[in-house]
């Protein structure tokens, strides 16, 4: 399963933190809604198309929370700039 996107509501702590993930496995799209951080409780949704998954994500992100998209970074993707000094 490959993670495509991750949103976070910008709040710290088990009681306030919420995350939403978009993942794909073959031709199936998966949305995970998690409350309470890494140790929290998740709800899972599965869809045959990315459009249906994105519709659910839009509904989950609606509201007053200041949602931020966190981009997944592939291993080894970070490289220092040529003019970076130690």
C-alpha positions in Angstrom: 0.0 0.0 0.0 1.4 3.4 -1.0 0.6 6.6 1.0 -0.3 9.4 -1.4 -1.4 12.2 0.9 -1.6 13.1 4.6 -3.5 15.9 6.3 -3.1 17.0 10.0 -5.4 19.4 11.9 -2.4 21.3 13.4 -3.2 20.4 17.0 -0.9 18.6 19.4 -2.0 16.1 22.0 -4.0 12.9 22.1 -7.3 14.6 22.7 -7.0 17.2 19.9 -4.9 15.7 17.1 -6.6 14.4 14.0 -5.1 12.9 10.8 -6.5 11.9 7.4 -4.5 9.7 5.0 -5.1 8.8 1.4 -3.5 5.5 0.3 -3.7 3.3 -2.8 -3.2 -0.4 -3.2 -3.5 -1.6 -6.8 -6.8 -0.2 -8.1 -8.4 0.4 -4.6 -8.2 3.7 -2.8 -8.2 3.9 1.0 -9.0 6.7 3.3 -8.0 6.6 7.0 -9.4 9.0 9.5 -7.5 8.9 12.8 -8.2 10.7 16.1 -5.6 10.8 18.9 -2.3 10.5 17.2 -0.3 7.4 16.4 -2.0 5.5 19.3 -5.4 6.8 18.4 -8.5 5.3 17.0 -9.0 5.0 13.2 -11.9 4.6 10.8 -11.2 3.2 7.3 -13.0 3.7 4.0 -12.3 1.9 0.7 -13.2 3.1 -2.8 -12.8 2.0 -6.4 -11.8 5.4 -7.6 -9.7 8.3 -6.4 -12.6 10.7 -7.1 -14.8 8.9 -4.6 -11.9 8.9 -2.0 -11.3 12.6 -2.5 -15.0 13.3 -2.0 -14.8 11.7 1.4 -11.6 13.5 2.3 -13.2 16.9 1.4 -16.1 16.1 3.8 -13.7 15.0 6.6 -11.6 18.2 6.2 -14.6 20.5 6.3 -14.9 22.6 9.4 -13.0 25.0 11.6 -9.8 23.0 12.0 -6.7 24.5 10.3 -5.9 21.4 8.2 -2.4 21.2 6.8 -1.2 18.8 4.1 1.9 16.9 5.0 3.6 15.5 1.9 5.1 12.1 2.1 8.8 12.2 1.2 10.4 9.1 -0.4 13.5 7.7 1.3 16.7 9.5 0.2 14.7 12.4 -1.4 16.3 15.1 0.8 19.6 16.4 -0.6 21.5 19.4 0.7 21.8 22.4 -1.7 25.2 22.8 -3.4 25.9 26.1 -1.5 25.0 24.6 1.9 27.8 25.1 4.4 28.5 22.6 7.3 
